[in-house]
Amino acid sequence: MLHVHIRLYGELRERQDAAASGEPVSLPEGSTLETLNERLGIPIEDVVVTLVNGVAVSHGTALRDGDRVDLFPPLAGG
């Protein structure tokens, strides 16, 4: 098992109580960002920018124990 720390922004924050609580999310070894999104119930198209340890990455990126993942939705403005 690996444990990652999640920070959600914008409307994504409102969707996830567990991730917003600051508790690490447990995932099987070999998990990717796609696995994390599935676990959180967040469709991949609802995330436009993903940072792992402060670096922008693609959805297929493998996660490691202790990673910090930031998920950003599309920005709306007006």
N, C-alpha and C positions, 0 to 999 in steps of 0.2 A: 504494500500500500504506500502511496505517496500522499502528501498533504500540501495543498497550495492555498495561498491567501488571496482572496478575491476583493477587488474594489470595483463597484458598479457605479456608473454615472448616469445622470439624467433619468429618463423614464425607466431604464433598466433597474435602478436602485429601488424603485417602487414595487417591482415585481418579486424581489427575492429577499425574504426575511432572514434566512440562514446566512447568506453571503453578506448581507448588510450588517449582521450582528458582529462581524469580525472573526467568527470562528473559522478555522481552516476547513476546507472541503477535502474529503478523502476520496481518492481515485485509485483504480488499479494501476500497477506498474505498467509502463508503456503507453499511458494515456496521452492524448493530444488535446489541443484546444477544442477540437470538434467534440471529443468525449466530454470535456468540461461543459460546453454549451448544452449538450444533451442532458447531462446530469442536472444542470440548473434550469432546464426547460426554456432556454432562450434560443430561438431560431437564429441560425448563423447570419441570415440576411438582416437581422435586427442589430448587428454589431458591425460598425464601420471601421473602427480602429481597436486593435488589441495590442497591449504592451505586456511583455514578460520581462520583469526586472528592469523596467524603464526603456526597453527596446521594442520598436514596432516589429511584429512578426506576422506570419501567415497562419491561416486556420489549421494547417496540418502540422504545426510545430509541436514536437514532443515536449512534455512537461517533466520537470524534475522535482524531487522532494524539496519543499521550502520556497518554491517559486512564488513571486508576487505577480498576480495577473490583474491588469486594469482593462475593463471592457467599456467602450464608449459607443452610444447609439448615434444615429444620424443627428446632426444639429438642425434645429428649427429656429428660424429667426423671423424678425419682422419689425 
